[in-house]
Amino acid sequence: MVEVKQEDFCCGYVTIIGRPNVGKSTLLNRLLGQKISITSNKPQTTRWHLTGIETGDDYQAIYIDTPGLQDKYKNAMNRHMTREVMNSLSYVDVLILMIESLQWKDMDRQILKLIADIKAPVILVINKIDKIKNREQLLPFIESISAKWDFSAVLPVSARKNKNINELKKIVNSLLPVSPPLFPDDQLTDRNERFFAAEFIREKLIRKLGDELPYRISVTIEQFVLKENILHIHALVWVEGNSQKSIVIGHNGHILKSVGEQARKDMEKMFGHKVFLRTWVKVMKNWTDDIKALKQLGYER
């Protein structure tokens, strides 16, 4: 990194908040230029806040991807995800409020109320503009939403198409406080490799299965060992019942096998080693509404 005087360096936490399925995780991956957050078209894909660090010559933006705020589920898992969001707001320097183009829902209004006392600058990011058929609708929409809050900036983007992402990074960096970097300049995240191995498997399961079952699935890593330049990874897929177990395994094991093959490719790309992956499915009844079980599966830290 180029030598920069401490008084010229900017660094801060940038929390991305929004309702489910507006594209927060896809945005984080675009901002970093690398996939660290799993994505799908199903709500509740993100269960933890996830830190992604982008460091430049004179700045360090510490992005925080958060679970989508929603009120459909009221179990212990949902309470955990809400705490993850609230904790990420306690130390924010810049806030990105993400919504979907041409949509303003009740949950978006609730989020505005939630951040009413936040002193940090707020950037409104309007995502999925690539899906708009009539572009003439966008400007009136931007004007109507801009009137609801004193945003520091309003920017339409397409995270999926990588449109206006560089412009967003410039806006974020201009709002960061003067501060020395908080992480080494080559660090991408604060999560370990076991976390990403589990998440890659869960992502493939979410994409492979139906609408309800993915919310009843969790993944833990039992073994993560490098031997002779090959990573040996043993993973457990947790479900809440035997019928769910049968669905995850699939006829003659074809679903679990397909999921493992897809997840292994992501692991090899991130970890830089060949991966030997083995997966098993186990039942833990009602784990999504059991605080003790959530702690056992790593949700409560």
C-alpha positions in Angstrom: 0.0 0.0 0.0 1.1 3.6 -0.8 2.4 5.4 2.3 -0.4 7.8 3.4 -0.3 10.2 6.3 -2.6 9.2 9.2 -4.6 12.4 9.0 -5.4 11.7 5.3 -6.6 8.1 5.8 -10.3 7.4 6.2 -11.8 4.2 7.8 -15.2 3.2 9.1 -18.0 0.7 9.4 -20.6 0.7 6.6 -23.8 -1.3 7.4 -26.1 -2.5 4.7 -29.7 -2.8 5.9 -32.9 -3.6 4.2 -35.8 -6.0 4.1 -35.3 -9.6 2.8 -34.3 -10.3 -0.9 -33.5 -6.7 -1.9 -29.9 -7.8 -2.9 -27.8 -6.8 0.1 -25.5 -9.9 -0.1 -25.1 -9.5 -3.9 -24.2 -5.8 -3.3 -21.5 -6.8 -0.7 -19.9 -9.2 -3.1 -19.8 -6.5 -5.8 -18.3 -3.9 -3.5 -15.6 -6.4 -2.6 -15.1 -7.8 -6.1 -15.2 -11.3 -4.6 -17.9 -13.6 -3.3 -18.0 -14.0 0.4 -21.7 -13.7 1.1 -24.1 -16.5 -0.1 -27.0 -15.4 -2.2 -30.4 -16.8 -3.4 -33.8 -15.6 -4.3 -35.2 -16.7 -1.0 -35.6 -14.6 2.1 -33.5 -15.4 5.2 -30.6 -16.6 3.2 -28.3 -14.4 5.3 -28.5 -15.4 9.0 -25.5 -13.6 10.4 -24.0 -10.2 10.0 -20.9 -10.6 7.7 -18.0 -8.3 7.5 -16.3 -7.6 4.2 -13.2 -5.3 4.1 -12.2 -3.2 1.2 -8.9 -1.3 1.6 -7.5 1.3 -0.9 -4.5 3.6 -0.8 -6.2 6.1 1.5 -9.3 4.4 2.9 -10.7 1.2 4.4 -14.4 0.5 4.1 -15.6 -2.2 6.5 -18.9 -3.3 5.0 -21.4 -5.2 7.1 -24.0 -7.4 5.4 -27.0 -8.0 7.6 -30.0 -10.4 7.6 -33.1 -9.0 6.0 -35.6 -7.5 8.5 -39.0 -9.1 8.3 -42.0 -10.0 10.5 -43.2 -13.2 9.0 -41.4 -15.6 11.4 -41.4 -15.2 15.2 -39.2 -18.0 16.3 -35.8 -18.0 18.1 -34.0 -18.0 14.7 -35.7 -14.8 13.7 -35.0 -13.1 17.0 -31.3 -14.0 16.5 -31.3 -12.4 13.0 -32.9 -9.3 14.4 -30.2 -9.0 17.1 -27.6 -9.4 14.4 -29.0 -6.4 12.6 -29.4 -4.3 15.7 -25.9 -5.0 16.9 -24.5 -3.9 13.5 -26.2 -0.5 13.9 -24.6 0.2 17.2 -21.2 1.1 15.7 -22.1 2.3 12.2 -20.2 5.2 10.5 -22.1 5.1 7.2 -25.5 3.4 6.6 -26.7 2.0 3.3 -30.5 1.6 3.2 -31.2 -0.7 0.3 -34.7 -1.0 -1.3 -36.0 -2.5 -4.5 -36.7 -0.3 -7.5 -40.4 0.9 -7.8 -41.2 -0.8 -4.5 -41.8 0.8 -1.1 -43.3 -1.6 1.3 -44.4 -1.5 4.9 -41.2 -3.1 6.1 -39.2 -0.3 4.3 -41.2 2.2 6.3 -40.5 0.3 9.5 -36.8 0.3 8.8 -36.9 4.1 8.4 -38.4 4.3 11.9 -35.8 1.9 13.2 -32.9 4.1 12.1 -34.6 7.4 13.1 -32.0 8.0 15.9 -28.9 7.0 13.8 -26.5 9.9 13.6 -24.5 8.4 10.7 -25.1 9.6 7.1 -27.6 7.4 5.3 -27.2 6.4 1.6 -30.4 5.2 -0.1 -29.5 2.5 -2.7 -32.3 1.6 -5.1 -31.5 -1.8 -6.5 -32.6 -4.0 -9.4 -33.0 -1.1 -11.9 -32.1 -3.6 -14.6 -35.6 -5.1 -14.1 -37.5 -1.9 -14.8 -39.3 -2.1 -18.2 -40.4 1.6 -18.3 -37.4 3.7 -17.2 -39.6 6.8 -17.1 -41.1 5.4 -13.8 -37.7 5.6 -12.0 -37.3 9.4 -11.6 -40.7 10.0 -10.0 -40.1 7.0 -7.7 -36.7 8.4 -6.6 -38.2 11.8 -5.9 -41.0 10.3 -3.8 -38.7 8.2 -1.7 -36.1 11.0 -1.4 -38.8 13.2 0.3 -39.2 10.6 3.1 -35.7 11.2 4.6 -32.7 13.5 4.5 -30.5 11.1 2.7 -26.8 12.0 2.2 -27.1 10.5 -1.3 -29.6 8.5 -3.4 -28.3 6.1 -6.0 -30.0 3.7 -8.4 -28.0 0.5 -8.9 -28.0 -3.0 -10.3 -25.9 -5.2 -8.0 -26.5 -8.1 -10.3 -25.4 -6.3 -13.4 -22.6 -4.3 -11.5 -24.2 -1.0 -12.5 -23.2 2.1 -10.5 -21.3 0.1 -8.0 -18.1 2.2 -8.4 -20.2 5.3 -8.0 -21.5 3.9 -4.7 -18.0 3.1 -3.5 -16.9 6.7 -4.2 -19.9 8.1 -2.2 -19.2 5.7 0.7 -15.5 6.6 0.8 -16.3 10.3 0.8 -18.4 9.8 4.0 -15.9 7.7 6.0 -14.4 9.4 9.1 -10.7 10.2 9.3 -9.2 7.2 11.1 -6.3 4.8 10.7 -7.2 1.3 9.3 -8.7 -1.2 11.7 -7.6 -4.3 9.8 -4.5 -5.4 7.8 -4.7 -4.2 4.2 -4.8 -7.7 2.8 -7.7 -8.9 5.1 -11.0 -9.5 3.3 -13.2 -10.6 6.2 -13.3 -11.5 9.9 -14.8 -14.9 9.4 -12.8 -18.2 9.2 -12.7 -20.8 6.5 -15.0 -23.2 8.4 -17.7 -20.5 8.3 -17.5 -20.2 4.5 -17.4 -23.9 3.9 -20.7 -24.3 5.8 -22.3 -21.3 4.1 -21.4 -22.6 0.6 -23.1 -25.9 1.3 -26.2 -24.1 2.8 -26.4 -21.8 -0.3 -26.6 -24.8 -2.6 -29.2 -26.4 -0.5 -31.3 -23.3 -0.5 -31.1 -23.0 -4.2 -31.9 -26.7 -4.7 -34.9 -27.1 -2.4 -38.4 -25.6 -2.2 -39.6 -22.5 -0.5 -40.1 -23.6 3.2 -37.4 -26.3 3.8 -34.3 -24.1 3.5 -35.4 -22.2 6.7 -35.2 -25.5 8.6 -31.7 -26.3 7.5 -28.3 -25.5 9.1 -24.8 -26.7 8.4 -21.8 -27.3 10.7 -18.3 -28.3 9.9 -17.0 -31.3 11.9 -13.6 -31.6 10.3 -11.4 -29.1 8.3 -7.9 -30.6 7.8 -5.3 -29.9 5.2 -3.4 -33.1 4.2 -0.9 -33.3 1.4 -2.3 -30.1 -0.2 -5.9 -31.5 -0.1 -8.5 -30.0 2.3 -10.6 -32.8 3.9 -13.9 -31.3 5.0 -16.6 -33.2 6.8 -20.0 -31.4 7.1 -23.2 -32.1 8.9 -26.5 -30.8 7.5 -29.1 -30.3 10.2 -32.8 -30.6 9.7 -35.8 -30.7 12.0 -37.4 -34.0 11.0 -36.9 -37.4 9.2 -39.1 -36.3 6.2 -36.9 -33.3 5.7 -33.8 -35.5 5.9 -35.1 -37.7 3.1 -35.8 -34.6 0.9 -32.3 -33.2 1.5 -30.6 -36.6 0.7 -32.8 -37.1 -2.4 -33.4 -40.3 -4.3 -30.3 -42.4 -4.2 -28.6 -39.4 -2.6 -28.6 -37.3 -5.8 -29.5 -34.0 -4.2 -26.8 -34.2 -1.5 -24.3 -35.3 -4.1 -25.2 -32.5 -6.4 -25.0 -29.9 -3.6 -21.6 -31.3 -2.5 -20.2 -31.0 -6.0 -21.3 -27.4 -6.4 -20.2 -26.3 -3.0 -16.8 -28.0 -3.4 -16.1 -25.8 -6.5 -16.8 -22.6 -4.5 -14.5 -23.9 -1.7 -11.7 -24.7 -4.0 -11.9 -21.2 -5.6 -11.8 -19.5 -2.2 -9.4 -21.7 -0.3 -6.9 -22.4 -3.1 -6.7 -26.1 -2.5 -8.4 -29.2 -3.9 -11.2 -30.2 -1.6 -12.4 -33.7 -0.5 -15.9 -33.0 0.9 -18.1 -35.5 2.7 -21.6 -34.6 4.0 -24.1 -36.2 6.3 -27.7 -35.3 7.3 -28.8 -35.4 10.9 -32.1 -34.5 12.7 -32.3 -32.0 15.5 -36.0 -31.5 16.2 -37.3 -27.9 16.4 -33.9 -26.4 16.4 -35.1 -23.1 14.8 -37.1 -22.3 18.0 -34.7 -23.7 20.6 -32.1 -21.3 22.0 -29.9 -24.2 23.3 -29.9 -25.8 19.9 -29.1 -22.5 18.2 -26.1 -22.1 20.5 -25.0 -25.6 19.6 -25.2 -24.8 15.9 -23.2 -21.5 16.3 -26.0 -18.9 16.1 -25.7 -17.4 19.5 -22.2 -16.1 20.3 
